[in-house]
């Protein structure tokens, strides 16, 4: 390739990749505020997992040392 091919390559690339429209179609801030104001729903299996973990630590307190060591 020579230096004279650069304008031709540039022209072909501009034809192949049209300009991108970067303007937003709508305002996203109200949607962000709605998401921040909503309370996240905690599924039942998260509560069940927490209960199993607490029960395990109650019946086997030595496991807390094992988990603390791995943190």
N, CA and C atoms as an extended XYZ file, in Angstrom:
213
Properties=species:S:1:pos:R:3:atomname:S:1:resname:S:1:resid:I:1 pbc="F F F"
N         0.831       -1.183        0.000 N   UNK     1
C         0.000        0.000        0.000 CA  UNK     1
C         0.877        1.249        0.000 C   UNK     1
N         0.383        2.210       -0.649 N   UNK     2
C         1.126        3.465       -0.708 CA  UNK     2
C         0.347        4.547        0.003 C   UNK     2
N         0.963        5.692        0.123 N   UNK     3
C         0.323        6.829        0.787 CA  UNK     3
C        -0.882        7.330       -0.005 C   UNK     3
N        -0.906        7.049       -1.288 N   UNK     4
C        -1.981        7.549       -2.137 CA  UNK     4
C        -3.289        6.775       -1.931 C   UNK     4
N        -3.230        5.624       -1.254 N   UNK     5
C        -4.433        4.830       -1.030 CA  UNK     5
C        -5.250        5.335        0.158 C   UNK     5
N        -4.711        6.149        1.014 N   UNK     6
C        -5.396        6.593        2.225 CA  UNK     6
C        -6.709        7.306        1.944 C   UNK     6
N        -6.773        8.282        1.044 N   UNK     7
C        -8.069        8.932        0.795 CA  UNK     7
C        -9.114        7.959        0.249 C   UNK     7
N        -8.685        7.036       -0.568 N   UNK     8
C        -9.626        6.067       -1.120 CA  UNK     8
C       -10.153        5.136       -0.024 C   UNK     8
N        -9.272        4.692        0.828 N   UNK     9
C        -9.693        3.831        1.942 CA  UNK     9
C       -10.635        4.596        2.860 C   UNK     9
N       -10.321        5.827        3.154 N   UNK    10
C       -11.167        6.659        4.013 CA  UNK    10
C       -12.563        6.830        3.400 C   UNK    10
N       -12.617        7.061        2.100 N   UNK    11
C       -13.882        7.257        1.406 CA  UNK    11
C       -14.713        5.965        1.445 C   UNK    11
N       -14.081        4.830        1.232 N   UNK    12
C       -14.788        3.545        1.257 CA  UNK    12
C       -15.290        3.216        2.667 C   UNK    12
N       -14.494        3.544        3.669 N   UNK    13
C       -14.929        3.306        5.042 CA  UNK    13
C       -16.114        4.185        5.408 C   UNK    13
N       -16.129        5.413        4.945 N   UNK    14
C       -17.257        6.302        5.221 CA  UNK    14
C       -18.523        5.805        4.539 C   UNK    14
N       -18.376        5.197        3.368 N   UNK    15
C       -19.547        4.634        2.699 CA  UNK    15
C       -20.039        3.386        3.429 C   UNK    15
N       -19.094        2.582        3.929 N   UNK    16
C       -19.455        1.319        4.579 CA  UNK    16
C       -20.084        1.541        5.952 C   UNK    16
N       -19.632        2.566        6.682 N   UNK    17
C       -20.130        2.840        8.027 CA  UNK    17
C       -20.799        4.206        8.045 C   UNK    17
N       -22.117        4.229        7.972 N   UNK    18
C       -22.809        5.519        7.988 CA  UNK    18
C       -22.663        6.184        9.358 C   UNK    18
N       -22.855        7.490        9.444 N   UNK    19
C       -22.727        8.184       10.718 CA  UNK    19
C       -23.767        7.689       11.726 C   UNK    19
N       -23.377        7.681       12.981 N   UNK    20
C       -24.234        7.189       14.051 CA  UNK    20
C       -24.987        8.354       14.671 C   UNK    20
N       -26.288        8.146       14.916 N   UNK    21
C       -27.100        9.161       15.570 CA  UNK    21
C       -26.945        8.993       17.084 C   UNK    21
N       -26.272        9.921       17.759 N   UNK    22
C       -26.002        9.795       19.189 CA  UNK    22
C       -27.000       10.559       20.042 C   UNK    22
N       -27.979       11.198       19.450 N   UNK    23
C       -28.968       11.948       20.219 CA  UNK    23
C       -29.924       10.975       20.912 C   UNK    23
N       -30.288       11.291       22.154 N   UNK    24
C       -31.229       10.468       22.890 CA  UNK    24
C       -32.640       10.684       22.358 C   UNK    24
N       -33.421        9.614       22.329 N   UNK    25
C       -34.797        9.718       21.856 CA  UNK    25
C       -35.718       10.269       22.933 C   UNK    25
N       -35.338       10.065       24.214 N   UNK    26
C       -36.163       10.564       25.312 CA  UNK    26
C       -35.272       10.809       26.514 C   UNK    26
N       -35.822       11.473       27.519 N   UNK    27
C       -35.087       11.777       28.734 CA  UNK    27
C       -35.080       10.543       29.635 C   UNK    27
N       -33.911       10.107       30.068 N   UNK    28
C       -33.802        8.902       30.869 CA  UNK    28
C       -33.875        9.172       32.372 C   UNK    28
N       -33.767       10.434       32.793 N   UNK    29
C       -33.715       10.736       34.211 CA  UNK    29
C       -34.976       10.305       34.965 C   UNK    29
N       -36.206       10.501       34.470 N   UNK    30
C       -37.381       10.011       35.210 CA  UNK    30
C       -37.355        8.498       35.437 C   UNK    30
N       -36.879        7.762       34.472 N   UNK    31
C       -36.794        6.314       34.629 CA  UNK    31
C       -35.751        5.946       35.694 C   UNK    31
N       -34.647        6.679       35.749 N   UNK    32
C       -33.634        6.436       36.774 CA  UNK    32
C       -34.212        6.717       38.152 C   UNK    32
N       -34.943        7.811       38.298 N   UNK    33
C       -35.541        8.143       39.590 CA  UNK    33
C       -36.562        7.093       40.020 C   UNK    33
N       -37.361        6.589       39.089 N   UNK    34
C       -38.318        5.530       39.435 CA  UNK    34
C       -37.584        4.288       39.935 C   UNK    34
N       -36.496        3.950       39.281 N   UNK    35
C       -35.731        2.779       39.701 CA  UNK    35
C       -35.104        2.961       41.067 C   UNK    35
N       -34.669        4.186       41.384 N   UNK    36
C       -34.069        4.432       42.687 CA  UNK    36
C       -35.108        4.441       43.800 C   UNK    36
N       -36.331        4.846       43.499 N   UNK    37
C       -37.372        4.931       44.514 CA  UNK    37
C       -38.070        3.604       44.764 C   UNK    37
N       -37.943        2.655       43.874 N   UNK    38
C       -38.582        1.362       44.067 CA  UNK    38
C       -37.795        0.531       45.076 C   UNK    38
N       -38.531       -0.172       45.921 N   UNK    39
C       -37.893       -1.075       46.867 CA  UNK    39
C       -37.603       -2.390       46.156 C   UNK    39
N       -36.388       -2.897       46.254 N   UNK    40
C       -36.100       -4.155       45.553 CA  UNK    40
C       -36.855       -5.319       46.207 C   UNK    40
N       -37.404       -6.158       45.389 N   UNK    41
C       -38.132       -7.330       45.882 CA  UNK    41
C       -37.134       -8.424       46.230 C   UNK    41
N       -37.296       -8.989       47.431 N   UNK    42
C       -36.418      -10.074       47.879 CA  UNK    42
C       -37.175      -11.375       47.701 C   UNK    42
N       -36.682      -12.269       46.853 N   UNK    43
C       -37.384      -13.531       46.618 CA  UNK    43
C       -37.352      -14.434       47.863 C   UNK    43
N       -38.276      -15.367       47.936 N   UNK    44
C       -38.390      -16.238       49.101 CA  UNK    44
C       -37.148      -17.087       49.301 C   UNK    44
N       -36.484      -17.484       48.207 N   UNK    45
C       -35.327      -18.364       48.359 CA  UNK    45
C       -34.129      -17.635       48.970 C   UNK    45
N       -34.078      -16.311       48.868 N   UNK    46
C       -33.032      -15.573       49.581 CA  UNK    46
C       -33.249      -15.665       51.088 C   UNK    46
N       -34.518      -15.537       51.520 N   UNK    47
C       -34.821      -15.673       52.948 CA  UNK    47
C       -34.536      -17.100       53.420 C   UNK    47
N       -34.872      -18.083       52.591 N   UNK    48
C       -34.616      -19.481       52.959 CA  UNK    48
C       -33.114      -19.741       53.088 C   UNK    48
N       -32.329      -19.205       52.176 N   UNK    49
C       -30.881      -19.380       52.240 CA  UNK    49
C       -30.297      -18.715       53.471 C   UNK    49
N       -30.794      -17.520       53.811 N   UNK    50
C       -30.327      -16.836       55.020 CA  UNK    50
C       -30.699      -17.647       56.263 C   UNK    50
N       -31.906      -18.226       56.288 N   UNK    51
C       -32.318      -19.051       57.422 CA  UNK    51
C       -31.464      -20.293       57.573 C   UNK    51
N       -31.141      -20.925       56.458 N   UNK    52
C       -30.276      -22.109       56.497 CA  UNK    52
C       -28.888      -21.731       57.005 C   UNK    52
N       -28.373      -20.598       56.570 N   UNK    53
C       -27.044      -20.161       57.018 CA  UNK    53
C       -27.051      -19.878       58.519 C   UNK    53
N       -28.077      -19.178       59.004 N   UNK    54
C       -28.159      -18.882       60.435 CA  UNK    54
C       -28.317      -20.172       61.231 C   UNK    54
N       -29.174      -21.066       60.763 N   UNK    55
C       -29.350      -22.349       61.449 CA  UNK    55
C       -28.074      -23.161       61.494 C   UNK    55
N       -27.333      -23.158       60.413 N   UNK    56
C       -26.063      -23.889       60.374 CA  UNK    56
C       -25.076      -23.305       61.369 C   UNK    56
N       -25.006      -21.987       61.449 N   UNK    57
C       -24.075      -21.362       62.387 CA  UNK    57
C       -24.516      -21.555       63.836 C   UNK    57
N       -25.828      -21.693       64.065 N   UNK    58
C       -26.304      -21.940       65.428 CA  UNK    58
C       -25.924      -23.355       65.869 C   UNK    58
N       -26.107      -24.328       64.976 N   UNK    59
C       -25.819      -25.710       65.335 CA  UNK    59
C       -24.329      -26.055       65.217 C   UNK    59
N       -23.603      -25.364       64.381 N   UNK    60
C       -22.169      -25.625       64.194 CA  UNK    60
C       -21.401      -24.304       64.261 C   UNK    60
N       -21.205      -23.760       65.461 N   UNK    61
C       -20.552      -22.450       65.575 CA  UNK    61
C       -19.091      -22.453       65.116 C   UNK    61
N       -18.468      -23.619       65.073 N   UNK    62
C       -17.080      -23.689       64.620 CA  UNK    62
C       -16.951      -23.317       63.143 C   UNK    62
N       -18.024      -23.476       62.400 N   UNK    63
C       -17.976      -23.144       60.975 CA  UNK    63
C       -17.772      -21.644       60.752 C   UNK    63
N       -18.155      -20.804       61.733 N   UNK    64
C       -17.922      -19.371       61.565 CA  UNK    64
C       -16.431      -19.080       61.483 C   UNK    64
N       -15.637      -19.814       62.225 N   UNK    65
C       -14.180      -19.623       62.156 CA  UNK    65
C       -13.651      -20.054       60.794 C   UNK    65
N       -14.189      -21.127       60.248 N   UNK    66
C       -13.761      -21.588       58.922 CA  UNK    66
C       -14.095      -20.544       57.863 C   UNK    66
N       -15.314      -19.991       57.897 N   UNK    67
C       -15.686      -18.983       56.918 CA  UNK    67
C       -14.910      -17.688       57.118 C   UNK    67
N       -14.670      -17.312       58.361 N   UNK    68
C       -13.889      -16.096       58.641 CA  UNK    68
C       -12.456      -16.255       58.140 C   UNK    68
N       -11.907      -17.470       58.252 N   UNK    69
C       -10.555      -17.697       57.767 CA  UNK    69
C       -10.464      -17.526       56.258 C   UNK    69
N       -11.499      -17.901       55.534 N   UNK    70
C       -11.472      -17.827       54.069 CA  UNK    70
C       -11.834      -16.459       53.526 C   UNK    70
N       -12.235      -15.545       54.376 N   UNK    71
C       -12.546      -14.207       53.894 CA  UNK    71
C       -11.322      -13.430       53.740 C   UNK    71
